Structures are given as structure tokens and as C-alpha cells.
Amino acid sequence: MDSYQSIPMSQSLALVDGLVLLAAILLLFVIGFWAGRKEKDTGDFFLGGRQVPTIVACLSFVATEISAMTILGVPARAYAEDWRYFQFFLGYSLAKVCVAFLFLPAFFRHNCTSIYEFLRHRFGPASQYAGSAFFFLTRLLASGVRLYVACLGVSVILGWPLEWAILAFTVVSIAFIAFGGIKAVVWNGAYQALVFYLTAAVVIGYLVWSLWGDLASGWTQAAHAGRLAVLDFRLNLDDSLTFWGSTSNAFLIGLAIFGADQELVQRLLTVRTRKASQKAIVSTILAVLPLTVMYLAIGTLLWLFYAHHPQLPLPDKADKILSHFTLQVLPAGIKGLVLATVVLASIDSPLASLSSSFVSDIYRPLLRPRQSERHYLAVSRGGVVAFGLALGLIAWASRSVQAALWFGSEVMSITGGSILGVFLLGLLTGRRANRANVIAMIAGSLVVLTLSLLGKEGLFIPGQKILNLGWTWLMAIGTTITFVLAWVLAPFVDRE
């Protein structure tokens, strides 16, 4: 296509788009009802009775790892920058292998419902309570940003106020997870992952068709402009996207979210055996690779598309580019498919894992021990409602965020390193610690938060940073401080 006039423009959704979205959401509830119809206790609600097939657990893990943050954020980064996000995929993949053979055997050995029960077995109750509390903080903040990104995309496509989109997502998430528990989450995750593949293929197909005559020359132009750069081996602590900073950060964040974060590990605990769980997480490496490449390609193709049609309007933020393109350019039917994908990716929320950690790590052992399973199941469903409302509020508070993909990872780094440091101390050493872990986690998070704030341009000095440190180094710093400090303090703080 060579002219602006040849691009059909539409700023509204057709009937077929609404039908596609409605069908996608109805299928979500059908699957949730089918999966959660026989739940009797918290073992069913949180672990699915350990009866989930391996391939379903694998696809559900992929859906949670990808999320709306990836679907909207990765194309936005490739559109605005390049392909250096792929360096994170490399670090994540290495982390998955480590989780499979270091973390999962310990969780299955102790028959954990919540992975923070491992900290109780290994160290003591204080470590379990602190680990669970830090998980609440980390997951709520990071997932709130993820929810904001999804709601921003939907609000652009539907023309809704952001607040209405957040409210709609919150209500739908609470409704199907409170009823179906982890089985509803896992089976719907598998369904969502398949939709992610389909949508990426369809959008790429449309963009390739639109650029067909200029695709080869345009791709060469993108390469010459540095838009296809993948690996950056420069030694530059100030740049967050070098190979060293990105891969090390992704490796440590991967250990934290794949091995020390209840949201993702919970899916791996729903299968029957340790070997099946290990197979599920390793398989996700091959499952996520094509999705990562496809959504990066969408970003570059969008850059080419708008470079060839400079008269087309652009959004005010790069994070809106796919949503903007969907509303303005994509034909009816495909609009509905993209919208449904964003909706599905957003509904796969951490509510089940937050509730399971609260009940297993705090409520049951600390607040109301020796209650009936019926009581704990009711509290679990109430926890889904409470955490759902909290997520909605955090998403609303995130509305001024720029470059949300990086911001969400930075938020994860602030407290995630402290959780990971304690898990690594328990898995890699024989050190006996408990109260020392709590002190080390708090200190590590405060140091990382301080470094993050000092690295913000204009926060303290107009137009300047006090510290030139890329955010991708924060996770390594927090993990190291927590691990070393807990090791050093344990003989003094936890003496018998």
C-alpha cells in the first residue's frame, strides 16, 4: 500500500467484534464452571487436587508469564526502541531450568500448598510470614501495573474511561476465580495461551499483507535504523538494556517469579508429580519463544506501517500503539480478536495465588487455626474479593506510568530480590536463620528502593539523576544484600 487513502479507517467496533469478545468471555466462564464445579476444600481450591494435566499446566504458565503486559508492552518497546527485550527471554529461560531442578524438588518434598510453607520448614514461622507478606506487596504492585496496561488498551479500543475498564476487569476476575479457584485459572490459562498464538499470527498476517510490496525494503530499513538490535554487549551500568544488565536481571527476576512467587509456582503444583512439574516449566521455554518473537515482530511491523503512512494519526504514548492500531486500522473481526485477547490476558490475575498465600501462610497458622475446611474455603473466596478490589485501586493509581513494561519489572525488583535471597539461602546453604531473614529482607528492599529513587531523573534535582545506575541491576543488588546479611546476622540474631 502506498497511500494514506488506501488505508480503511474506522474508530468504532462492529457487531462482529462485540460477538467475538462476548464469545471469548462466555467461554471463559464455561471453562471456569466446568473446572471448579466439584471443589470441596482448600486442596481443590488452591491445588486442583493435583490432577491437572502437564500440558495444561504448561500452557497456563505461559499465559500467566505473557499477560497483557507482554501483549501490549512488548510490541510498544519494539515499536519505540528495538528487540533488546529478547535478552530478558534468555535470562528467564535459564531461570526456568534452575527452578525446575532446584526449587520444585523442595516444594514437592514438603508437599507445599503455598511455597512460603517451605520457609517455615527450612527456617521457621517468622520467615514464612515475612515471605508471604513480601509476596503480597510485590505481586499486588506489579500486577496492578499489569492490570493498568490492559485496561489502558481496552479503554482506547472501546472508548471507555479508564476507571470503567478497571472496574469491569476487577468484577469479571473476582467472579470466575472466586467460584472456580485454581482449576478455573489453570484451564482458562491454557485456553488464553492458545488465543495469544492465534491473535499474534492474525495481526502479523494483516501487517505483512498491508506492507507486502515494501516489506523487504522496509525490514532492511528497520535493520539499518537499529530497530532489530537484539544483543547489546556494552559494559554500561547506566543503560538498563545491555546484555549483562538485562540477562542477569531477567535470570534473577525469573528465579523470583518462577520459583519464589506463588502466582506462577502454584500452577506447577497442580500436577501429580515432581517430574511432571519439571517437564511443564521446561516446556514453557519452547512455548514462549515463538510468542516473544511474534510480538516483537508486531512492534517492528507497526513501526514500518506508520513510517510508510506518515499521515496516519499516532497515539500520545507508545504504550498505546497496538490498541491505537487496532481501533484505527484493523478490520472488523480482527479488532474483536485483539480486544478479546487483551481482556483474557488481563483476567488471568494473581487473585487465586494471593488468596492461597494469605490463607495458608497467615490466616490458618496465625489467626484462626483448627477451623473446618468449609470455613477456610469461604475465607479463600473472600480473599479473592478483597485482593481483587486492592488490585483495581493500584491499577487506577498507576495511570501516570510511562514505559509500563519496564516499570512493572522495576517494581518487581524492589521487593523480589529480598524474597529470592531468602529462598536461595534455604536452598543453597545449611544456614539456620529465621529472624535474621526478616531483618535482611527489610534492609535489602529499603536499599534497593533508595537506589531506584536516586536513579530517577528530576526526582531530587531538576533534569538530573543523583545515581547513574540502570534499574536492571536492582534485582541483583537486593538478592545479594538479603542473602549475605541473613547469613552474617543469623549466628547473632537466631542463637538458641
Residue pairs with C-beta under 8 A, 6 or more apart in sequence:
1 7
1 210
1 211
1 213
1 308
1 309
2 213
2 214
2 308
4 309
4 311
4 312
7 210
7 309
7 312
7 329
8 329
8 331
9 328
9 329
10 327
10 328
10 332
11 159
11 327
11 328
13 157
13 158
13 332
13 335
13 336
13 339
14 332
14 333
14 335
14 336
16 332
16 333
16 336
17 332
17 333
17 335
17 336
17 339
18 336
19 336
20 333
20 336
20 337
20 339
20 340
21 336
21 339
21 340
21 343
23 340
24 195
24 340
24 343
24 344
25 172
25 340
25 343
27 191
28 172
28 176
28 188
28 191
28 344
28 347
29 175
29 176
31 184
31 187
31 188
31 191
32 176
32 177
32 179
32 180
32 184
32 187
32 188
33 179
33 180
33 184
34 187
35 48
35 180
35 183
35 184
35 186
35 187
35 188
36 179
36 180
36 181
36 183
36 184
38 44
39 45
39 180
39 181
39 183
39 377
40 373
40 377
41 373
41 374
41 376
41 377
42 113
42 356
42 359
42 360
42 373
42 376
42 377
42 380
43 49
43 113
44 181
44 183
45 181
45 182
45 352
45 356
45 377
45 380
45 381
46 113
46 114
46 181
46 182
46 266
46 352
46 355
46 356
46 359
46 360
46 380
47 113
47 182
47 266
47 269
47 270
48 181
48 182
48 183
48 186
48 270
50 269
50 270
50 271
50 272
51 270
51 272
52 60
52 183
52 186
52 187
52 267
52 270
52 271
53 271
54 271
54 276
54 279
54 280
54 283
55 190
55 280
55 283
56 186
56 187
56 189
56 190
57 186
57 267
57 268
57 270
57 271
57 276
57 277
57 280
58 279
58 280
58 281
58 283
58 284
58 287
59 189
59 190
59 193
59 194
59 287
60 185
60 186
60 187
60 188
60 189
60 190
60 193
60 267
61 189
61 264
61 267
61 268
61 280
61 281
61 284
62 189
62 193
62 196
62 284
62 287
62 288
62 291
63 188
63 189
63 190
63 192
63 193
63 196
63 345
63 348
64 189
64 263
64 264
64 267
64 348
65 92
65 264
65 284
65 288
66 193
66 196
66 288
66 291
66 345
67 146
67 150
67 345
67 346
67 348
68 146
68 147
68 149
68 150
68 153
68 342
68 345
68 346
69 145
69 146
69 149
69 150
69 404
69 405
69 408
70 291
70 292
70 295
70 345
70 405
71 196
71 199
71 295
71 322
71 341
71 342
71 345
72 149
72 150
72 152
72 153
72 319
72 322
72 323
72 342
73 149
73 319
73 404
73 405
73 408
74 85
74 292
74 295
74 296
74 299
74 405
75 295
75 296
75 298
75 299
75 302
75 321
75 322
76 299
76 318
76 319
76 320
76 321
76 322
76 405
77 85
77 299
77 318
77 403
77 405
77 406
78 85
78 227
78 295
78 296
78 297
78 298
78 299
78 300
78 302
78 303
79 299
79 300
79 302
79 303
79 318
79 321
80 299
80 318
80 321
81 227
81 241
82 226
82 227
82 228
82 229
82 230
83 227
83 228
83 229
83 230
83 296
83 300
84 229
84 230
84 231
84 232
84 241
84 246
85 292
85 296
85 405
86 230
86 292
86 293
86 296
87 230
87 231
87 232
87 241
87 243
87 246
87 247
87 250
88 246
88 247
88 249
88 250
88 409
89 250
89 288
89 289
89 292
90 247
90 250
91 246
91 247
91 248
91 249
91 250
91 251
91 252
91 253
91 254
92 250
92 251
92 253
92 254
92 258
92 288
93 254
93 285
93 288
94 247
94 251
94 254
95 250
95 251
95 252
95 253
95 254
95 255
95 258
95 259
96 254
96 258
96 281
96 282
96 284
96 285
97 282
97 285
98 255
98 259
99 254
99 255
99 258
99 259
99 281
100 277
100 278
100 281
100 282
101 278
102 259
102 427
103 115
103 255
103 258
103 259
103 260
103 265
103 423
103 427
104 259
104 268
104 274
104 277
104 278
104 281
105 274
106 118
106 122
106 426
106 427
107 115
107 118
107 265
107 269
108 269
108 273
108 274
108 277
110 117
110 118
110 121
112 118
112 269
113 269
113 356
113 360
114 132
114 262
114 356
114 357
114 360
114 361
115 259
115 260
115 262
115 265
115 266
115 269
116 128
116 131
116 132
116 135
116 262
116 357
116 360
116 361
117 128
117 360
117 361
118 423
118 426
119 127
119 128
119 130
119 131
119 422
119 423
119 426
119 437
120 127
120 128
120 365
122 426
123 422
123 426
123 432
123 433
123 434
123 437
124 434
125 365
125 366
125 434
126 434
126 435
126 437
126 438
127 422
127 433
127 434
127 437
127 438
128 361
128 365
129 361
129 362
129 366
130 422
130 437
130 438
130 441
131 260
131 361
131 419
131 422
131 423
131 441
132 357
132 358
132 361
132 362
133 362
134 415
134 418
134 419
134 441
134 445
135 261
135 262
135 354
135 357
135 419
136 354
136 357
136 358
137 415
138 261
138 411
138 412
138 414
138 415
138 416
138 419
139 261
139 262
139 263
139 350
139 353
139 354
140 350
140 354
140 387
140 390
140 391
140 394
141 394
141 411
141 415
142 408
142 411
142 412
143 263
143 349
143 350
143 391
143 394
144 391
144 393
144 394
144 395
144 397
144 398
145 394
145 395
145 398
145 401
145 404
145 407
145 408
145 411
146 346
146 408
147 166
147 169
147 346
147 349
147 391
147 392
147 394
147 395
148 166
148 394
148 395
148 396
148 398
148 399
148 401
148 404
149 319
149 404
149 405
149 408
150 169
150 342
150 343
150 345
150 346
151 162
151 165
151 166
151 169
151 346
151 395
152 162
152 165
152 319
152 320
152 323
152 399
152 404
153 320
153 322
153 323
153 342
154 160
154 165
154 168
154 169
154 323
154 339
154 342
154 343
154 346
155 161
155 162
155 164
155 165
156 315
156 320
156 323
156 324
156 327
157 323
157 326
157 327
157 335
157 338
157 339
157 342
158 165
158 339
160 168
162 396
162 399
163 396
166 392
166 395
166 396
167 392
169 343
169 346
169 347
169 392
169 395
170 388
170 389
170 391
170 392
172 347
173 346
173 347
173 349
173 351
173 388
173 391
174 351
174 384
174 385
174 388
174 389
176 184
176 188
176 347
177 184
177 185
177 349
177 351
177 352
177 384
177 388
178 351
178 381
178 384
178 385
179 381
181 352
181 380
182 266
182 267
182 270
182 352
182 356
183 270
185 267
185 348
185 352
186 267
186 270
188 344
188 347
188 348
189 267
189 348
191 344
192 344
192 345
192 348
193 287
195 340
195 341
195 344
196 291
196 341
196 345
197 290
197 291
197 294
198 337
199 337
199 338
199 340
199 341
200 291
200 294
200 295
200 298
201 294
202 334
202 337
203 298
203 322
203 330
203 334
203 338
204 294
204 297
204 298
204 301
206 330
206 331
206 334
207 298
207 301
207 302
207 304
207 305
208 215
208 301
210 305
211 218
211 301
211 304
211 305
211 308
214 304
214 308
215 304
218 304
218 307
218 308
219 228
219 300
219 304
221 304
221 307
222 228
222 300
222 303
222 304
227 300
227 303
228 300
231 243
232 239
232 241
232 242
232 243
232 246
233 242
233 243
233 244
234 242
235 242
235 244
236 242
236 470
237 245
237 468
237 469
237 470
237 473
238 468
238 469
238 470
239 245
239 470
240 246
240 406
240 470
240 471
240 472
241 470
241 472
242 470
242 472
245 470
245 472
245 473
246 472
248 472
248 473
248 475
248 476
249 409
249 413
249 471
249 472
249 473
249 474
249 475
249 476
252 416
252 417
252 420
252 475
252 476
252 479
253 409
253 412
253 413
253 416
253 475
255 420
255 423
255 424
256 412
256 416
256 417
256 419
256 420
256 475
256 479
257 263
257 264
257 412
257 416
258 264
258 265
258 281
259 265
259 420
259 423
260 416
260 419
260 420
260 423
261 353
261 416
261 419
262 350
262 353
262 354
262 356
262 357
263 350
263 353
263 354
264 353
266 352
266 353
266 356
267 280
268 277
268 280
268 281
269 277
271 277
271 280
298 322
299 321
302 321
302 322
302 325
305 325
305 329
306 312
306 314
312 328
312 329
313 328
314 321
314 324
315 321
315 323
315 324
317 402
318 403
319 402
319 403
319 404
319 405
322 338
323 342
326 334
326 335
326 338
326 339
327 335
330 338
349 388
349 391
350 387
350 391
351 384
351 387
351 388
351 391
352 384
354 383
354 384
354 387
355 380
355 381
355 383
355 384
355 387
356 380
358 383
358 387
359 376
359 379
359 380
359 383
363 376
363 379
363 383
364 371
364 376
368 375
368 379
398 404
401 407
406 471
409 471
409 472
410 452
410 471
410 474
412 475
413 448
413 452
413 471
413 472
413 474
413 475
413 478
414 445
414 448
414 449
414 452
414 474
414 478
415 445
415 448
415 478
416 475
416 478
417 444
417 445
417 448
417 474
417 475
417 476
417 477
417 478
417 479
417 480
417 481
417 482
418 440
418 441
418 442
418 444
418 445
418 448
418 478
418 479
418 482
419 441
420 475
420 478
420 479
420 482
421 440
421 441
421 444
421 478
421 479
421 480
421 481
421 482
421 483
421 486
422 437
422 440
422 441
422 482
422 483
422 486
424 479
424 483
425 431
425 433
425 437
425 482
425 483
425 486
425 487
429 487
431 486
431 487
431 490
432 490
432 494
433 486
433 487
433 489
433 490
433 493
433 494
434 494
435 493
435 494
436 485
436 486
436 489
436 490
436 492
436 493
436 494
437 486
439 485
439 486
439 489
439 493
440 481
440 482
440 483
440 485
440 486
440 489
441 482
441 486
443 481
443 482
443 485
444 478
444 479
444 481
444 482
444 485
445 478
447 477
447 478
447 481
448 474
448 477
448 478
448 481
451 467
451 469
451 474
451 477
452 471
452 474
453 459
453 460
454 460
454 465
454 466
454 467
454 469
455 465
455 466
455 467
455 468
455 469
455 470
455 471
456 465
457 463
457 464
457 465
458 464
460 466
